[in-house]
Amino acid sequence: MKEVLILGASSGIGLDLTNKLLNSGHRVFATYCKNNIMISHPNLVTGFYDIQNSNTFDFELPEKLDGFVYCPGTINLKPFRGLKQDDFELEFQVNVVGFIKSLQLLLKPLKKSNLSSVIGFSSVCAQSGFNFHASTATSKAALEGLFTSLAREYAPKILFNIIAPSIIESRLSEHLLNTKDKVERIASTHPIPRIGQPDDIASLAQYILTESSWMTGQIIKVDGGKSRLL
Ligand SMILES: NC(=O)c1ccc[n+]([C@@H]2O[C@H](COP(=O)([O-])OP(=O)(O)OC[C@H]3O[C@@H](n4cnc5c(N)ncnc54)[C@H](OP(=O)(O)O)[C@@H]3O)[C@@H](O)[C@H]2O)c1
């Protein structure tokens, strides 16, 4: 049984992953911020954590942690001329600084495990150029650089891998997918012409956390073929 902390488990990929891990017998420490986690399970511990204002977790951390998954993220699509410095700074806070702060709180229990695994989420836009993604791409690319560096520094004890999705149906993307026309148009930009689902990403995250032991420093694109085949 693995012990995994999922920061941002109240919706989307984090919620799907929480369900998957619980259903396969693992113990999950799951955080929420603005929305409650609407599941209960004997192996689930939940607590509030706000990446901008919290300095501790409001549950007791286990002595040893086998996995940490950081789910907060942003999609802020604007032409570059409309982006203010604040846009860049806010996205950097959520995607990068929030991860750094929470990892620093978790390093001790992660080091106690024989082999622990940290997963973050970038975006297909960090390495493929799309219109209006300048701010989001900047902070996701920074997260990719950070993970690559940490993977080197903590090998072989702690594994660091990133999953880089294209659009996934979740609370984060609902403003982009709120009409049938938008859904069809965005789906059609993928060689596999559909919108991604949380399960497309969470099933890979589950594999990395529970099965994989010889992979670190990777940025894995799960994007309906968008980054390689267009
Ligand atoms: N959805 C997409 O199209 C897409 C595409 C590419 C990459 N990604 C990346 O994939 C990751 C997961 O996205 P998702 O679609 O699953 O998002 P989501 O459904 O919005 O879930 C995000 C989770 O992070 C938590 N969170 C957000 N802000 C927080 C804060 N300030 N402090 C603490 N927790 C916070 C949310 O908690 P509360 O709801 O309780 O506040 C929620 O549990 C993100 O890094 C995102 O950038 C997503």
The ligand as an SDF file (V2000), in Angstrom:
LIG
                    3D

 48 52  0  0  0  0  0  0  0  0999 V2000
   -7.8380   21.0090  -17.8180 N   0  0  0  0  0  0  0  0  0  0  0  0
   -7.0210   21.2360  -18.8400 C   0  0  0  0  0  0  0  0  0  0  0  0
   -7.4660   21.5050  -19.9810 O   0  0  0  0  0  0  0  0  0  0  0  0
   -5.5320   21.1700  -18.6620 C   0  0  0  0  0  0  0  0  0  0  0  0
   -4.7080   21.2620  -19.7900 C   0  0  0  0  0  0  0  0  0  0  0  0
   -3.3300   21.2510  -19.6170 C   0  0  0  0  0  0  0  0  0  0  0  0
   -2.7890   21.1420  -18.3500 C   0  0  0  0  0  0  0  0  0  0  0  0
   -3.6010   21.0460  -17.2710 N   0  0  0  0  0  0  0  0  0  0  0  0
   -3.0050   21.0010  -15.9330 C   0  0  0  0  0  0  0  0  0  0  0  0
   -3.4450   19.8650  -15.2160 O   0  0  0  0  0  0  0  0  0  0  0  0
   -3.4910   20.1800  -13.8200 C   0  0  0  0  0  0  0  0  0  0  0  0
   -4.8300   19.7490  -13.2230 C   0  0  0  0  0  0  0  0  0  0  0  0
   -5.8540   20.4420  -13.9050 O   0  0  0  0  0  0  0  0  0  0  0  0
   -7.4060   20.0900  -13.7730 P   0  0  0  0  0  0  0  0  0  0  0  0
   -7.9710   20.2900  -15.1060 O   0  0  0  0  0  0  0  0  0  0  0  0
   -7.5820   18.7910  -13.0540 O   0  0  0  0  0  0  0  0  0  0  0  0
   -7.8540   21.3140  -12.8370 O   0  0  0  0  0  0  0  0  0  0  0  0
   -9.0700   21.4830  -11.8200 P   0  0  0  0  0  0  0  0  0  0  0  0
  -10.1910   20.5500  -12.1190 O   0  0  0  0  0  0  0  0  0  0  0  0
   -9.3450   22.9460  -11.7770 O   0  0  0  0  0  0  0  0  0  0  0  0
   -8.4210   21.0290  -10.4240 O   0  0  0  0  0  0  0  0  0  0  0  0
   -7.4170   21.8000   -9.8210 C   0  0  0  0  0  0  0  0  0  0  0  0
   -7.2750   21.3960   -8.3660 C   0  0  0  0  0  0  0  0  0  0  0  0
   -6.2760   22.2710   -7.7810 O   0  0  0  0  0  0  0  0  0  0  0  0
   -6.8250   22.9230   -6.6400 C   0  0  0  0  0  0  0  0  0  0  0  0
   -6.3630   24.3040   -6.5370 N   0  0  0  0  0  0  0  0  0  0  0  0
   -6.5270   25.3030   -7.4430 C   0  0  0  0  0  0  0  0  0  0  0  0
   -6.0210   26.4430   -6.9650 N   0  0  0  0  0  0  0  0  0  0  0  0
   -5.5430   26.1690   -5.7240 C   0  0  0  0  0  0  0  0  0  0  0  0
   -4.9230   26.9400   -4.7030 C   0  0  0  0  0  0  0  0  0  0  0  0
   -4.7200   28.2660   -4.8510 N   0  0  0  0  0  0  0  0  0  0  0  0
   -4.5430   26.3260   -3.5580 N   0  0  0  0  0  0  0  0  0  0  0  0
   -4.7630   25.0020   -3.3880 C   0  0  0  0  0  0  0  0  0  0  0  0
   -5.3710   24.2050   -4.3010 N   0  0  0  0  0  0  0  0  0  0  0  0
   -5.7550   24.7990   -5.4550 C   0  0  0  0  0  0  0  0  0  0  0  0
   -8.3320   22.9240   -6.8640 C   0  0  0  0  0  0  0  0  0  0  0  0
   -8.9630   23.0100   -5.5870 O   0  0  0  0  0  0  0  0  0  0  0  0
  -10.3510   23.8070   -5.3230 P   0  0  0  0  0  0  0  0  0  0  0  0
  -11.2340   23.5130   -6.5230 O   0  0  0  0  0  0  0  0  0  0  0  0
  -10.8630   23.1940   -4.0550 O   0  0  0  0  0  0  0  0  0  0  0  0
  -10.0150   25.2480   -5.1910 O   0  0  0  0  0  0  0  0  0  0  0  0
   -8.5570   21.5810   -7.5510 C   0  0  0  0  0  0  0  0  0  0  0  0
   -8.6620   20.5580   -6.6000 O   0  0  0  0  0  0  0  0  0  0  0  0
   -3.2120   21.6870  -13.7080 C   0  0  0  0  0  0  0  0  0  0  0  0
   -1.8600   21.9020  -13.3460 O   0  0  0  0  0  0  0  0  0  0  0  0
   -3.4550   22.1920  -15.1050 C   0  0  0  0  0  0  0  0  0  0  0  0
   -2.6890   23.3520  -15.4110 O   0  0  0  0  0  0  0  0  0  0  0  0
   -4.9670   21.0360  -17.3900 C   0  0  0  0  0  0  0  0  0  0  0  0
  1  2  1  0
  2  3  2  0
  2  4  1  0
  4  5  1  0
  4 48  2  0
  5  6  2  0
  6  7  1  0
  7  8  2  0
  8  9  1  0
  8 48  1  0
  9 10  1  0
  9 46  1  0
 10 11  1  0
 11 12  1  0
 11 44  1  0
 12 13  1  0
 13 14  1  0
 14 15  2  0
 14 16  1  0
 14 17  1  0
 17 18  1  0
 18 19  2  0
 18 20  1  0
 18 21  1  0
 21 22  1  0
 22 23  1  0
 23 24  1  0
 23 42  1  0
 24 25  1  0
 25 26  1  0
 25 36  1  0
 26 27  1  0
 26 35  1  0
 27 28  2  0
 28 29  1  0
 29 30  1  0
 29 35  2  0
 30 31  1  0
 30 32  2  0
 32 33  1  0
 33 34  2  0
 34 35  1  0
 36 37  1  0
 36 42  1  0
 37 38  1  0
 38 39  2  0
 38 40  1  0
 38 41  1  0
 42 43  1  0
 44 45  1  0
 44 46  1  0
 46 47  1  0
M  CHG  2   8   1  16  -1
M  END
$$$$
